[in-house]
Amino acid sequence: MAYVLRHKAHAFGLYPDKEGFVEINQLMKVLKKWFANISESTIYHIVGSDPKGRYEIKGDLIRARYGHSYEVSLNYDEDTESELFYHATVRRNLEHIFRKGLLPMKRKFVHLSLSPKDAIEVGRRHGKDVVLLIIDSSCLREHGIKVLKASKKIRIASYIPSKCIRAEYT
């Protein structure tokens, strides 16, 4: 579901609006190719129980809240309360990050976590030699970079300059 909503909606005949929403019944038709018994209640259960808050339902529409690789307009509130954000990566990426900053790469936004534990868990999907990056929110604000509240646990930003990052080796 996340893959379709974040990356390949068009490839499956779904046409998200500018905010990334598609009709739930259209998404169900696509998902039935893999999960014959999927129902609207299954989708509501997935959305309601997802610990990362990946999805949002508005009426009869659904979207991924973050992680898009296509252009989408996300109107989220800015996080002005958090002092630190976290991002974990494998050690081999450090030189590039400290030269260029954190870039969205194939996505539209850089993903940040509110806790070191959550960041490390995400970082370990890319390898075992993970380094925790600590991002200073006051530095971001000084550089005019907004961090948006994508979900309860996830924050997104267009870019993180290297001068706002410090590494903590795990």
Backbone as JSON Lines, residues from 0, in Angstrom:
{"i":0,"aa":"M","n":[0.83,-1.18,0.0],"ca":[0.0,0.0,0.0],"c":[0.88,1.26,0.0]}
{"i":1,"aa":"A","n":[1.9,1.26,0.84],"ca":[2.8,2.41,0.89],"c":[3.52,2.59,-0.44]}
{"i":2,"aa":"Y","n":[3.97,1.5,-1.03],"ca":[4.69,1.57,-2.3],"c":[3.81,2.21,-3.38]}
{"i":3,"aa":"V","n":[2.58,1.76,-3.48],"ca":[1.66,2.3,-4.48],"c":[1.4,3.78,-4.22]}
{"i":4,"aa":"L","n":[1.06,4.14,-2.99],"ca":[0.7,5.52,-2.68],"c":[1.88,6.48,-2.72]}
{"i":5,"aa":"R","n":[3.08,5.99,-2.38],"ca":[4.26,6.87,-2.34],"c":[4.97,6.99,-3.67]}
{"i":6,"aa":"H","n":[4.94,5.92,-4.48],"ca":[5.82,5.9,-5.64],"c":[5.17,5.56,-6.98]}
{"i":7,"aa":"K","n":[4.25,4.64,-7.02],"ca":[3.82,4.09,-8.3],"c":[2.31,4.16,-8.56]}
{"i":8,"aa":"A","n":[1.65,5.15,-8.02],"ca":[0.2,5.26,-8.23],"c":[-0.14,5.26,-9.72]}
{"i":9,"aa":"H","n":[0.55,6.07,-10.5],"ca":[0.25,6.17,-11.93],"c":[0.46,4.85,-12.66]}
{"i":10,"aa":"A","n":[1.48,4.11,-12.26],"ca":[1.76,2.83,-12.9],"c":[0.63,1.83,-12.71]}
{"i":11,"aa":"F","n":[-0.17,2.03,-11.68],"ca":[-1.3,1.14,-11.39],"c":[-2.63,1.77,-11.77]}
{"i":12,"aa":"G","n":[-2.6,2.85,-12.55],"ca":[-3.83,3.47,-13.01],"c":[-4.51,4.36,-11.99]}
{"i":13,"aa":"L","n":[-3.78,4.77,-10.95],"ca":[-4.32,5.7,-9.96],"c":[-3.77,7.08,-10.25]}
{"i":14,"aa":"Y","n":[-4.59,8.09,-10.1],"ca":[-4.18,9.45,-10.4],"c":[-4.43,10.34,-9.19]}
{"i":15,"aa":"P","n":[-3.42,10.43,-8.31],"ca":[-3.58,11.23,-7.09],"c":[-3.83,12.7,-7.42]}
{"i":16,"aa":"D","n":[-4.58,13.35,-6.53],"ca":[-4.74,14.8,-6.68],"c":[-3.44,15.48,-6.25]}
{"i":17,"aa":"K","n":[-3.4,16.8,-6.24],"ca":[-2.15,17.51,-5.95],"c":[-1.62,17.24,-4.54]}
{"i":18,"aa":"E","n":[-2.5,16.78,-3.63],"ca":[-2.09,16.46,-2.26],"c":[-1.78,14.98,-2.08]}
{"i":19,"aa":"G","n":[-1.87,14.2,-3.15],"ca":[-1.52,12.79,-3.09],"c":[-2.68,11.86,-2.74]}
{"i":20,"aa":"F","n":[-3.89,12.38,-2.65],"ca":[-5.05,11.55,-2.3],"c":[-5.58,10.8,-3.52]}
{"i":21,"aa":"V","n":[-5.99,9.54,-3.28],"ca":[-6.7,8.73,-4.27],"c":[-7.95,8.16,-3.6]}
{"i":22,"aa":"E","n":[-8.9,7.71,-4.4],"ca":[-10.12,7.11,-3.84],"c":[-9.79,5.75,-3.24]}
{"i":23,"aa":"I","n":[-10.31,5.51,-2.05],"ca":[-10.06,4.23,-1.36],"c":[-10.52,3.06,-2.22]}
{"i":24,"aa":"N","n":[-11.7,3.17,-2.84],"ca":[-12.2,2.04,-3.63],"c":[-11.31,1.76,-4.85]}
{"i":25,"aa":"Q","n":[-10.66,2.8,-5.41],"ca":[-9.73,2.6,-6.52],"c":[-8.45,1.91,-6.04]}
{"i":26,"aa":"L","n":[-7.96,2.32,-4.86],"ca":[-6.78,1.67,-4.27],"c":[-7.08,0.21,-3.99]}
{"i":27,"aa":"M","n":[-8.28,-0.09,-3.48],"ca":[-8.65,-1.48,-3.19],"c":[-8.6,-2.33,-4.46]}
{"i":28,"aa":"K","n":[-9.04,-1.8,-5.58],"ca":[-9.0,-2.55,-6.85],"c":[-7.56,-2.92,-7.2]}
{"i":29,"aa":"V","n":[-6.63,-2.01,-6.98],"ca":[-5.22,-2.28,-7.25],"c":[-4.7,-3.34,-6.29]}
{"i":30,"aa":"L","n":[-4.98,-3.18,-5.0],"ca":[-4.45,-4.09,-3.98],"c":[-5.02,-5.51,-4.11]}
{"i":31,"aa":"K","n":[-6.19,-5.64,-4.68],"ca":[-6.8,-6.97,-4.86],"c":[-5.97,-7.87,-5.78]}
{"i":32,"aa":"K","n":[-5.08,-7.27,-6.57],"ca":[-4.19,-8.07,-7.42],"c":[-3.27,-8.94,-6.58]}
{"i":33,"aa":"W","n":[-2.93,-8.46,-5.37],"ca":[-2.04,-9.2,-4.47],"c":[-2.79,-9.78,-3.27]}
{"i":34,"aa":"F","n":[-3.81,-9.09,-2.83],"ca":[-4.56,-9.49,-1.64],"c":[-6.03,-9.6,-2.01]}
{"i":35,"aa":"A","n":[-6.44,-10.76,-2.48],"ca":[-7.79,-10.95,-3.01],"c":[-8.89,-10.6,-2.01]}
{"i":36,"aa":"N","n":[-8.64,-10.81,-0.74],"ca":[-9.68,-10.6,0.27],"c":[-9.64,-9.22,0.93]}
{"i":37,"aa":"I","n":[-8.86,-8.3,0.41],"ca":[-8.77,-6.99,1.05],"c":[-10.12,-6.28,0.97]}
{"i":38,"aa":"S","n":[-10.43,-5.57,2.04],"ca":[-11.7,-4.85,2.11],"c":[-11.42,-3.43,2.61]}
{"i":39,"aa":"E","n":[-12.44,-2.62,2.55],"ca":[-12.32,-1.25,3.05],"c":[-12.0,-1.26,4.54]}
{"i":40,"aa":"S","n":[-12.58,-2.2,5.28],"ca":[-12.3,-2.27,6.72],"c":[-10.85,-2.67,6.97]}
{"i":41,"aa":"T","n":[-10.27,-3.49,6.1],"ca":[-8.86,-3.85,6.23],"c":[-8.0,-2.6,6.06]}
{"i":42,"aa":"I","n":[-8.31,-1.8,5.07],"ca":[-7.55,-0.56,4.84],"c":[-7.69,0.37,6.04]}
{"i":43,"aa":"Y","n":[-8.89,0.53,6.58],"ca":[-9.08,1.37,7.76],"c":[-8.29,0.82,8.96]}
{"i":44,"aa":"H","n":[-8.23,-0.49,9.08],"ca":[-7.47,-1.11,10.18],"c":[-5.97,-0.81,10.01]}
{"i":45,"aa":"I","n":[-5.46,-0.96,8.79],"ca":[-4.04,-0.69,8.53],"c":[-3.72,0.76,8.87]}
{"i":46,"aa":"V","n":[-4.55,1.68,8.41],"ca":[-4.32,3.11,8.65],"c":[-4.37,3.4,10.15]}
{"i":47,"aa":"G","n":[-5.36,2.86,10.85],"ca":[-5.54,3.14,12.27],"c":[-4.5,2.52,13.17]}
{"i":48,"aa":"S","n":[-3.9,1.42,12.73],"ca":[-2.95,0.71,13.6],"c":[-1.49,0.92,13.21]}
{"i":49,"aa":"D","n":[-1.23,1.68,12.16],"ca":[0.15,1.89,11.71],"c":[0.89,2.76,12.72]}
{"i":50,"aa":"P","n":[1.95,2.23,13.35],"ca":[2.66,2.98,14.39],"c":[3.39,4.22,13.88]}
{"i":51,"aa":"K","n":[3.71,4.25,12.6],"ca":[4.43,5.4,12.06],"c":[3.51,6.46,11.46]}
{"i":52,"aa":"G","n":[2.21,6.18,11.43],"ca":[1.27,7.16,10.89],"c":[1.51,7.44,9.42]}
{"i":53,"aa":"R","n":[1.75,6.39,8.63],"ca":[2.1,6.55,7.22],"c":[0.96,7.06,6.35]}
{"i":54,"aa":"Y","n":[-0.28,6.85,6.8],"ca":[-1.43,7.12,5.94],"c":[-2.41,8.12,6.56]}
{"i":55,"aa":"E","n":[-3.2,8.71,5.68],"ca":[-4.23,9.63,6.11],"c":[-5.49,9.38,5.27]}
{"i":56,"aa":"I","n":[-6.63,9.32,5.93],"ca":[-7.91,9.17,5.26],"c":[-8.71,10.45,5.46]}
{"i":57,"aa":"K","n":[-9.28,10.94,4.36],"ca":[-10.14,12.12,4.4],"c":[-11.37,11.78,3.55]}
{"i":58,"aa":"G","n":[-12.5,11.53,4.23],"ca":[-13.69,11.11,3.51],"c":[-13.47,9.77,2.85]}
{"i":59,"aa":"D","n":[-13.66,9.7,1.53],"ca":[-13.44,8.44,0.81],"c":[-12.09,8.42,0.09]}
{"i":60,"aa":"L","n":[-11.16,9.28,0.57],"ca":[-9.84,9.38,-0.03],"c":[-8.75,8.95,0.96]}
{"i":61,"aa":"I","n":[-7.65,8.46,0.41],"ca":[-6.5,8.04,1.22],"c":[-5.22,8.53,0.56]}
{"i":62,"aa":"R","n":[-4.2,8.79,1.39],"ca":[-2.89,9.14,0.87],"c":[-1.81,8.68,1.85]}
{"i":63,"aa":"A","n":[-0.59,8.6,1.33],"ca":[0.58,8.43,2.18],"c":[0.9,9.81,2.73]}
{"i":64,"aa":"R","n":[1.22,9.9,4.01],"ca":[1.5,11.2,4.63],"c":[2.91,11.7,4.3]}
{"i":65,"aa":"Y","n":[3.83,10.8,3.96],"ca":[5.21,11.17,3.64],"c":[5.85,10.05,2.84]}
{"i":66,"aa":"G","n":[7.03,10.32,2.3],"ca":[7.79,9.31,1.59],"c":[7.6,9.32,0.08]}
{"i":67,"aa":"H","n":[6.96,10.33,-0.45],"ca":[6.67,10.37,-1.88],"c":[7.91,10.58,-2.75]}
{"i":68,"aa":"S","n":[7.89,9.93,-3.91],"ca":[8.94,10.17,-4.89],"c":[8.4,11.02,-6.04]}
{"i":69,"aa":"Y","n":[7.13,11.34,-6.02],"ca":[6.55,12.23,-7.03],"c":[6.11,13.53,-6.34]}
{"i":70,"aa":"E","n":[5.92,14.55,-7.14],"ca":[5.56,15.88,-6.63],"c":[4.2,15.83,-5.95]}
{"i":71,"aa":"V","n":[4.15,16.31,-4.71],"ca":[2.91,16.33,-3.94],"c":[2.92,17.55,-3.03]}
{"i":72,"aa":"S","n":[1.76,18.15,-2.83],"ca":[1.64,19.33,-1.98],"c":[1.19,18.89,-0.58]}
{"i":73,"aa":"L","n":[2.1,18.99,0.39],"ca":[1.79,18.58,1.76],"c":[1.69,19.83,2.62]}
{"i":74,"aa":"N","n":[0.52,20.07,3.15],"ca":[0.27,21.28,3.94],"c":[0.3,20.95,5.43]}
{"i":75,"aa":"Y","n":[1.46,20.67,5.96],"ca":[1.57,20.27,7.35],"c":[2.04,21.45,8.2]}
{"i":76,"aa":"D","n":[1.76,21.35,9.49],"ca":[2.23,22.35,10.43],"c":[3.73,22.2,10.62]}
{"i":77,"aa":"E","n":[4.36,23.31,10.92],"ca":[5.8,23.31,11.19],"c":[6.04,22.86,12.63]}
{"i":78,"aa":"D","n":[7.08,22.08,12.84],"ca":[7.49,21.68,14.18],"c":[8.44,22.76,14.71]}
{"i":79,"aa":"T","n":[7.94,23.58,15.6],"ca":[8.76,24.64,16.2],"c":[9.11,24.32,17.64]}
{"i":80,"aa":"E","n":[8.63,23.17,18.15],"ca":[8.84,22.81,19.55],"c":[10.06,21.92,19.77]}
{"i":81,"aa":"S","n":[10.32,21.01,18.86],"ca":[11.4,20.03,19.04],"c":[12.76,20.71,18.96]}
{"i":82,"aa":"E","n":[13.66,20.33,19.87],"ca":[15.01,20.89,19.86],"c":[15.95,20.1,18.96]}
{"i":83,"aa":"L","n":[15.73,18.78,18.9],"ca":[16.59,17.91,18.11],"c":[15.75,16.98,17.25]}
{"i":84,"aa":"F","n":[16.31,16.62,16.13],"ca":[15.73,15.59,15.27],"c":[16.83,14.56,15.02]}
{"i":85,"aa":"Y","n":[16.43,13.37,14.58],"ca":[17.39,12.28,14.39],"c":[17.2,11.63,13.03]}
{"i":86,"aa":"H","n":[18.31,11.2,12.49],"ca":[18.33,10.48,11.22],"c":[19.5,9.51,11.31]}
{"i":87,"aa":"A","n":[19.29,8.27,10.95],"ca":[20.39,7.3,10.98],"c":[20.72,6.87,9.57]}
{"i":88,"aa":"T","n":[21.99,6.63,9.36],"ca":[22.47,6.2,8.05],"c":[23.63,5.24,8.25]}
{"i":89,"aa":"V","n":[23.97,4.54,7.2],"ca":[25.14,3.66,7.29],"c":[26.41,4.51,7.17]}
{"i":90,"aa":"R","n":[27.45,4.07,7.82],"ca":[28.7,4.81,7.93],"c":[29.27,5.23,6.56]}
{"i":91,"aa":"R","n":[29.1,4.4,5.56],"ca":[29.68,4.72,4.24],"c":[29.08,6.0,3.63]}
{"i":92,"aa":"N","n":[27.94,6.47,4.13],"ca":[27.31,7.68,3.6],"c":[27.79,8.97,4.26]}
{"i":93,"aa":"L","n":[28.56,8.85,5.35],"ca":[28.92,10.03,6.15],"c":[29.71,11.08,5.38]}
{"i":94,"aa":"E","n":[30.69,10.67,4.63],"ca":[31.52,11.65,3.93],"c":[30.65,12.52,3.01]}
{"i":95,"aa":"H","n":[29.78,11.89,2.27],"ca":[28.89,12.61,1.35],"c":[27.95,13.54,2.14]}
{"i":96,"aa":"I","n":[27.4,13.06,3.23],"ca":[26.46,13.87,4.04],"c":[27.17,15.09,4.61]}
{"i":97,"aa":"F","n":[28.38,14.92,5.12],"ca":[29.08,16.06,5.7],"c":[29.64,17.01,4.64]}
{"i":98,"aa":"R","n":[29.64,16.57,3.4],"ca":[30.05,17.46,2.31],"c":[28.83,18.19,1.72]}
{"i":99,"aa":"K","n":[27.72,17.47,1.53],"ca":[26.55,18.02,0.82],"c":[25.33,18.27,1.71]}
{"i":100,"aa":"G","n":[25.31,17.71,2.92],"ca":[24.12,17.76,3.77],"c":[23.23,16.56,3.51]}
{"i":101,"aa":"L","n":[22.12,16.5,4.21],"ca":[21.15,15.42,3.99],"c":[20.21,15.84,2.87]}
{"i":102,"aa":"L","n":[20.18,15.05,1.83],"ca":[19.35,15.34,0.65],"c":[18.21,14.33,0.57]}
{"i":103,"aa":"P","n":[17.11,14.7,-0.06],"ca":[15.98,13.76,-0.16],"c":[16.25,12.56,-1.06]}
{"i":104,"aa":"M","n":[17.28,12.62,-1.86],"ca":[17.67,11.56,-2.78],"c":[16.51,11.27,-3.74]}
{"i":105,"aa":"K","n":[15.93,10.07,-3.71],"ca":[14.85,9.72,-4.65],"c":[13.48,10.15,-4.14]}
{"i":106,"aa":"R","n":[13.44,10.74,-2.99],"ca":[12.16,11.2,-2.42],"c":[12.09,12.71,-2.49]}
{"i":107,"aa":"K","n":[10.98,13.25,-2.08],"ca":[10.79,14.71,-2.14],"c":[11.25,15.41,-0.87]}
{"i":108,"aa":"F","n":[11.37,14.65,0.24],"ca":[11.76,15.24,1.52],"c":[12.72,14.31,2.26]}
{"i":109,"aa":"V","n":[13.54,14.9,3.13],"ca":[14.38,14.15,4.06],"c":[13.49,13.76,5.23]}
{"i":110,"aa":"H","n":[13.58,12.53,5.66],"ca":[12.79,12.05,6.79],"c":[13.61,12.13,8.08]}
{"i":111,"aa":"L","n":[12.98,12.64,9.12],"ca":[13.61,12.77,10.42],"c":[12.74,12.09,11.46]}
{"i":112,"aa":"S","n":[13.37,11.61,12.51],"ca":[12.65,10.98,13.62],"c":[12.74,11.87,14.84]}
{"i":113,"aa":"L","n":[11.81,11.64,15.76],"ca":[11.82,12.39,17.02],"c":[12.61,11.67,18.1]}
{"i":114,"aa":"S","n":[12.95,10.39,17.86],"ca":[13.72,9.66,18.86],"c":[14.9,8.95,18.21]}
{"i":115,"aa":"P","n":[16.01,8.84,18.94],"ca":[17.17,8.11,18.41],"c":[16.82,6.66,18.07]}
{"i":116,"aa":"K","n":[16.02,6.03,18.92],"ca":[15.66,4.62,18.72],"c":[14.94,4.42,17.39]}
{"i":117,"aa":"D","n":[13.96,5.29,17.1],"ca":[13.22,5.16,15.84],"c":[14.14,5.39,14.64]}
{"i":118,"aa":"A","n":[15.02,6.38,14.74],"ca":[15.94,6.67,13.63],"c":[16.86,5.48,13.37]}
{"i":119,"aa":"I","n":[17.41,4.91,14.42],"ca":[18.32,3.76,14.26],"c":[17.59,2.57,13.65]}
{"i":120,"aa":"E","n":[16.37,2.35,14.06],"ca":[15.57,1.25,13.5],"c":[15.41,1.44,11.99]}
{"i":121,"aa":"V","n":[15.13,2.65,11.54],"ca":[15.0,2.93,10.11],"c":[16.35,2.78,9.42]}
{"i":122,"aa":"G","n":[17.39,3.33,10.02],"ca":[18.73,3.25,9.43],"c":[19.22,1.84,9.23]}
{"i":123,"aa":"R","n":[18.84,0.94,10.1],"ca":[19.3,-0.46,10.02],"c":[18.72,-1.21,8.82]}
{"i":124,"aa":"R","n":[17.72,-0.63,8.17],"ca":[17.2,-1.26,6.96],"c":[18.24,-1.21,5.84]}
{"i":125,"aa":"H","n":[19.23,-0.33,5.98],"ca":[20.23,-0.13,4.94],"c":[21.58,-0.78,5.27]}
{"i":126,"aa":"G","n":[21.69,-1.36,6.45],"ca":[22.93,-2.04,6.84],"c":[23.1,-2.02,8.35]}
{"i":127,"aa":"K","n":[24.1,-2.76,8.83],"ca":[24.31,-2.89,10.28],"c":[25.2,-1.79,10.86]}
{"i":128,"aa":"D","n":[26.07,-1.23,10.05],"ca":[27.04,-0.23,10.52],"c":[26.4,1.16,10.5]}
{"i":129,"aa":"V","n":[25.49,1.4,11.45],"ca":[24.65,2.6,11.46],"c":[25.24,3.68,12.36]}
{"i":130,"aa":"V","n":[25.14,4.91,11.87],"ca":[25.56,6.09,12.62],"c":[24.31,6.95,12.83]}
{"i":131,"aa":"L","n":[24.14,7.43,14.05],"ca":[23.03,8.31,14.37],"c":[23.42,9.76,14.11]}
{"i":132,"aa":"L","n":[22.63,10.43,13.31],"ca":[22.85,11.85,13.04],"c":[21.88,12.65,13.9]}
{"i":133,"aa":"I","n":[22.42,13.65,14.56],"ca":[21.62,14.51,15.43],"c":[21.53,15.87,14.76]}
{"i":134,"aa":"I","n":[20.31,16.32,14.57],"ca":[20.08,17.57,13.84],"c":[19.56,18.62,14.8]}
{"i":135,"aa":"D","n":[20.2,19.76,14.8],"ca":[19.89,20.89,15.68],"c":[18.8,21.75,15.03]}
{"i":136,"aa":"S","n":[17.62,21.79,15.64],"ca":[16.51,22.53,15.05],"c":[16.74,24.04,15.03]}
{"i":137,"aa":"S","n":[17.45,24.58,16.01],"ca":[17.7,26.03,16.01],"c":[18.61,26.4,14.83]}
{"i":138,"aa":"C","n":[19.54,25.54,14.48],"ca":[20.4,25.76,13.32],"c":[19.56,25.76,12.03]}
{"i":139,"aa":"L","n":[18.61,24.84,11.96],"ca":[17.74,24.78,10.78],"c":[16.95,26.08,10.64]}
{"i":140,"aa":"R","n":[16.37,26.53,11.75],"ca":[15.59,27.77,11.72],"c":[16.46,28.96,11.31]}
{"i":141,"aa":"E","n":[17.7,29.0,11.8],"ca":[18.64,30.07,11.42],"c":[18.89,30.09,9.92]}
{"i":142,"aa":"H","n":[18.78,28.93,9.29],"ca":[19.01,28.82,7.84],"c":[17.7,28.83,7.05]}
{"i":143,"aa":"G","n":[16.59,29.13,7.72],"ca":[15.31,29.24,7.03],"c":[14.71,27.92,6.58]}
{"i":144,"aa":"I","n":[15.14,26.82,7.2],"ca":[14.64,25.5,6.81],"c":[13.53,25.08,7.76]}
{"i":145,"aa":"K","n":[12.36,24.83,7.2],"ca":[11.2,24.4,7.99],"c":[11.17,22.89,8.09]}
{"i":146,"aa":"V","n":[10.85,22.42,9.29],"ca":[10.64,20.99,9.51],"c":[9.14,20.82,9.75]}
{"i":147,"aa":"L","n":[8.53,19.96,8.95],"ca":[7.08,19.79,9.0],"c":[6.69,18.5,9.72]}
{"i":148,"aa":"K","n":[5.55,18.55,10.4],"ca":[5.02,17.4,11.14],"c":[4.25,16.49,10.18]}
{"i":149,"aa":"A","n":[4.92,15.47,9.67],"ca":[4.28,14.54,8.75],"c":[3.39,13.53,9.47]}
{"i":150,"aa":"S","n":[3.77,13.16,10.69],"ca":[2.97,12.26,11.52],"c":[3.39,12.48,12.97]}
{"i":151,"aa":"K","n":[2.87,11.67,13.87],"ca":[3.23,11.83,15.29],"c":[4.72,11.63,15.52]}
{"i":152,"aa":"K","n":[5.34,10.73,14.75],"ca":[6.74,10.37,14.96],"c":[7.7,10.86,13.87]}
{"i":153,"aa":"I","n":[7.18,11.24,12.73],"ca":[8.01,11.55,11.57],"c":[7.92,13.04,11.23]}
{"i":154,"aa":"R","n":[9.08,13.61,10.94],"ca":[9.18,14.98,10.49],"c":[9.85,14.97,9.12]}
{"i":155,"aa":"I","n":[9.56,15.97,8.31],"ca":[10.16,16.05,6.98],"c":[10.7,17.45,6.74]}
{"i":156,"aa":"A","n":[11.75,17.51,5.94],"ca":[12.35,18.79,5.55],"c":[12.88,18.65,4.13]}
{"i":157,"aa":"S","n":[12.98,19.76,3.45],"ca":[13.45,19.71,2.06],"c":[14.94,19.38,1.97]}
{"i":158,"aa":"Y","n":[15.69,19.75,3.03],"ca":[17.15,19.6,2.99],"c":[17.67,19.86,4.4]}
{"i":159,"aa":"I","n":[18.77,19.22,4.77],"ca":[19.42,19.47,6.06],"c":[20.89,19.81,5.77]}
{"i":160,"aa":"P","n":[21.3,21.07,6.02],"ca":[22.7,21.42,5.77],"c":[23.64,20.71,6.74]}
{"i":161,"aa":"S","n":[24.82,20.37,6.27],"ca":[25.77,19.62,7.09],"c":[26.14,20.38,8.37]}
{"i":162,"aa":"K","n":[26.13,21.7,8.35],"ca":[26.51,22.47,9.54],"c":[25.5,22.3,10.68]}
{"i":163,"aa":"C","n":[24.32,21.73,10.4],"ca":[23.3,21.51,11.43],"c":[23.31,20.07,11.94]}
{"i":164,"aa":"I","n":[24.28,19.27,11.49],"ca":[24.33,17.83,11.79],"c":[25.57,17.5,12.6]}
{"i":165,"aa":"R","n":[25.37,16.63,13.59],"ca":[26.53,16.02,14.25],"c":[26.27,14.51,14.3]}
{"i":166,"aa":"A","n":[27.33,13.75,14.27],"ca":[27.2,12.29,14.23],"c":[27.52,11.72,15.61]}
{"i":167,"aa":"E","n":[26.77,10.71,15.98],"ca":[27.02,9.96,17.2],"c":[27.21,8.51,16.77]}
{"i":168,"aa":"Y","n":[28.39,7.98,16.99],"ca":[28.71,6.65,16.49],"c":[28.13,5.59,17.41]}
{"i":169,"aa":"T","n":[27.39,4.65,16.8],"ca":[26.71,3.6,17.57],"c":[27.48,2.31,17.52]}
